[in-house]
Amino acid sequence: MSEVNLDEKDLSDWSEKYDISLNILQHEYSVYIDTIRNCDEKANKYLVVISIFIAGLFTILASSFIDKLKFNFNPLDLVSLLSLVFIGNLILIGRYGFKIIFLLLDCLDFVKTRRMPDLLIQLKSQGETNSTEYKYIVLITAYQEAINYMEGSIEIKQNKIRSASKRMKKFIILIVSSMLILFFIKLIG
């Protein structure tokens, strides 16, 4: 009789441990889902910022500032040199801009998440096991597999956002320098 009580005590202890583990895994799963959502929101915000700077660049290109560009190579004067630097900056802006946009759009790709297995099927197939074994075999294992599966996707999204963020700083510096070059050409010319 004491042996049965000991088994029930051990089973109860494992059940409590599994309950704690299950709560932690449920919370961690929710955190991972929120992290994916936050990555998507951050990518959207970066797309808005870059579109504002691109719109500003096109506004300046359409303005009267662009009329002062000169490409006189014989002799090469300061306005012609600044015009060449401006064109070089535009090429770099295009390169960085397209790379940033493609990184952010790739980041917005859907991430497949793992769902819980069909619990009715699991209950039928695990019908002989007790609730403690069921918690481990089905629930804890399913949550852990889902978390492991999403971890790689989150890392990929975050790396793309980091890369876009680094390029975005250079992109903004290039746009500001292009605007300054156009302003100096307007003053000089």
Disulfide bonds with the S-S distance in Angstrom:
none
